[in-house]
Amino acid sequence: MKGICELCGRDDVVFTAHHLTPKEYGGTETAKLCFPCHKQIHALYTNEELASRLYTIERLQHDERIASFIRWIRKQPADRLPKIKKAKRQKR
């Protein structure tokens, strides 16, 4: 499906459903995110972090660790699928 990414605001992107609170923590509400934003969230944050403090689009948008990525991805074409590297602290 194509539409607008709720995180970065790019239009005409292929999107996926992101559980705002991870399913393992009982989350059911989802947001429509483009693949790069969705992958970047999971590369930067643990499910525990997402469940405890980053469980809304607004909270994600205002978190400094993803804010620079959002600023960058907004300037990219809708079909751009950048390579996402997992944060060192996430590699376990």
Long-range contacts (C-beta under 8 A, 24 or more apart in sequence): 3-32, 4-32, 5-32, 5-33, 5-34, 5-37, 6-31, 6-32, 6-33, 6-57, 7-31, 7-33, 7-34, 7-37, 7-41, 7-57, 7-60, 7-61, 7-70, 8-34, 8-36, 8-37, 8-70, 8-73, 8-74, 9-74, 10-34, 10-73, 10-74, 10-76, 10-78, 11-78, 12-78, 13-78, 20-50, 20-55, 20-56, 20-57, 21-50, 21-51, 21-55, 22-47, 22-50, 22-51, 25-51, 27-51, 27-55, 31-57, 34-73, 34-78, 35-81, 36-73, 36-76, 36-80, 36-81, 36-82, 36-84, 37-69, 37-70, 37-73, 39-84, 40-66, 40-69, 40-73, 40-84, 41-66, 43-84, 43-85, 43-86, 43-87, 43-90, 44-87, 44-90, 45-90, 46-90
